[in-house]
Amino acid sequence: MSQTVTLTREELYTLVWAEPLSTLAKRYSLSDYAFRQLCIRLSIPIPRQGHWSKVREGERPDSPPFPPNYKGDATVQLSAPGKPGTRTATSLPATTTRPKSIPEDPLITAARTQLKGNDKRWLDNGLT
């Protein structure tokens, strides 16, 4: 079960400069790209490439100041997992089915037949 967390832009800015984006993205069940785009949309500066490497080496790279003049929403809602260490995932069916209105491609049918029957002729046709 996941819960919704509401953060202000300033809180999100503080988080972004305290931890790597990949760590934050996992915490809030987002991809790295989606989290980065969220920050860009909210005009929150993000660390440049190599920032966290410098931090690990003991350097203290400067972070840009928080941009206060933003015209959009001042808060953002993110979902966080209910229990620490668990991730919520979209539920997908074990198998997917093709709608009956769409005919299956003959190449897919032939490949499925050959692969299920352990027919290795496709190896000789340059498909390796």
C-alpha positions in Angstrom: 0.0 0.0 0.0 1.4 3.4 -0.9 0.8 6.7 0.6 0.8 10.2 -0.9 3.5 12.6 0.3 3.1 16.3 -0.3 6.3 18.3 -0.6 6.9 22.0 -1.2 9.3 23.1 -3.9 11.8 24.1 -1.3 11.6 20.7 0.4 12.1 19.0 -2.9 15.1 21.2 -3.6 16.7 20.3 -0.3 16.1 16.5 -1.0 17.6 16.8 -4.5 20.8 18.4 -3.2 21.0 15.9 -0.3 20.7 12.6 -2.2 21.2 11.4 -5.7 18.2 11.6 -8.0 18.3 7.8 -8.6 17.8 7.2 -4.8 15.0 9.7 -4.6 13.3 8.3 -7.7 13.3 4.8 -6.2 11.9 6.1 -2.9 9.0 7.7 -4.7 8.4 4.9 -7.2 9.4 7.0 -10.2 12.0 6.5 -13.0 15.2 8.6 -12.8 14.0 10.4 -16.0 10.5 11.1 -14.6 12.0 12.5 -11.4 14.4 14.7 -13.4 11.6 16.0 -15.6 9.6 16.8 -12.4 12.4 18.9 -11.1 12.8 20.7 -14.4 9.1 21.4 -14.6 9.2 22.9 -11.1 12.3 25.0 -11.9 14.4 23.1 -9.3 18.1 23.0 -10.3 19.5 19.5 -10.3 23.1 18.4 -9.7 25.3 18.1 -12.8 26.9 14.9 -13.8 29.8 14.0 -11.5 28.4 15.9 -8.6 28.0 12.9 -6.3 31.4 11.5 -7.3 33.0 14.7 -6.1 31.0 14.5 -2.8 32.2 10.9 -2.3 35.8 12.1 -2.8 35.3 14.7 0.0 34.8 17.8 -2.1 31.9 20.1 -1.4 30.7 21.4 -4.8 28.5 24.5 -4.6 24.8 24.1 -5.2 22.9 26.9 -7.0 20.6 29.0 -4.9 16.9 28.1 -4.7 14.9 29.9 -7.3 12.1 31.7 -5.4 10.3 33.3 -8.4 8.2 30.4 -9.8 4.7 31.0 -11.1 3.4 27.4 -11.0 2.2 25.1 -8.2 4.2 25.4 -4.9 3.7 21.8 -3.9 4.0 18.4 -5.5 2.4 15.1 -4.5 4.5 11.9 -4.7 3.6 8.4 -3.7 5.8 6.7 -1.2 5.7 2.9 -0.4 3.9 2.0 2.7 6.6 -0.1 4.2 10.3 0.8 4.0 12.2 -1.4 1.4 9.1 -2.3 -0.6 8.3 -1.0 -4.0 4.9 -0.6 -5.5 4.5 -1.8 -9.1 1.8 -1.7 -11.6 -0.1 -4.9 -11.7 0.2 -6.6 -15.1 -1.4 -9.8 -16.3 0.8 -12.9 -16.4 0.2 -13.2 -20.1 -1.1 -10.8 -22.7 -3.5 -11.7 -25.4 -3.9 -10.1 -28.9 -7.3 -8.9 -29.7 -9.1 -11.3 -32.1 -9.7 -8.4 -34.5 -6.0 -8.1 -35.3 -4.6 -11.1 -37.2 -1.2 -12.4 -36.2 1.7 -11.7 -38.6 2.7 -14.9 -40.5 6.4 -14.3 -39.7 5.6 -14.4 -35.9 3.6 -17.6 -36.4 6.4 -19.2 -38.3 9.0 -18.1 -35.8 6.9 -19.4 -32.8 6.4 -22.8 -34.5 10.1 -23.2 -35.3 11.3 -22.1 -31.8 8.8 -24.3 -30.0 9.7 -27.3 -32.0 13.4 -26.8 -31.5 13.8 -26.4 -35.2 17.2 -24.8 -35.8 16.8 -24.1 -39.5 16.5 -20.4 -38.7 20.1 -20.5 -37.7 21.1 -21.4 -41.2 19.2 -18.4 -42.7 21.5 -15.8 -41.3 19.3 -14.9 -38.3 21.9 -15.6 -35.7 
